């Protein structure tokens, strides 16, 4: 196992639900103890990004960054990210 993915149902509660925040923090802590990375799934707002950063989450994915699209468009987004042109 290289990465633990945190379900979007818990991410959605960040900043609104104390229990969801506690679960996310616990999953991140467990990942650190296991020496694996974490990814927050279903990130839809800048507030989610901030909360995940503050909790020490390694990666994030979701509509906040981009909607699903054609492979050619995704390739352009990845190329831009490699050049540091995307910020989240």
C-alpha positions, 0 to 999 in steps of 0.5 A: 500500500502506497497511499490512503484515499480519504473518501469524499463523504468525510472531506465534504464535512470539513469546516462544518462537521467536527466528527468528519474533521476528526476522522480525516485527521485520524486517517492522516495520522494513521497514514503517517504512522504507516509511512504512506501518503494521503489523498483527499477525494472530492475536494470541491472548495478552497476551504477543503484545500485549506483544511486538508493542508492544515491537517497535513494531507499530501494530495487532493483531487476533485472538482475544485481543481478540474472537472472530468474531461477529454484525455487531450485536455487532461494532458494539457492540465498535467503539463501545466501542473508540471510547469507550476502553472496550477495553484490550489 
